[in-house]
Amino acid sequence: MSDWRDQFTQYTTGFAFNLSLSRDQASLLEAIGGGEWEGWASHTGRGSFIPTIKALQRRGLAEHNPAVHAENRPANSTPKWFYRLTPAGQHVLELLRLTGVAQRVTAVATEVAA
């Protein structure tokens, strides 16, 4: 199995560097990276979590959290806890925050849900 570096490189390179994210993918990056899980789930719907997290994994931006199997795992863990951002995911999230995209996609998704 390839690691996140291989997945990120394979997804973003070819003839040019390209990384595309849907609104749900960008807002899930924010939710996993410290945002509010319940807020994400309420405006996107829990049904979109699996395809969205799988898309982030294919891009090398998120990975399964190995601490999931720890004995001290919180009993009321949300699905967000089972995943974590890779170093590439953390940098992409910082870029989204720096440019204001993370805030905009979260705001737009919240408006759509209302």
Helices and strands as residue ranges (DSSP letters): H 4-12, H 23-32, H 37-44, G 46-48, H 49-58, E 62-64, G 66-69, G 79-82, E 83-85, H 87-99, H 101-113
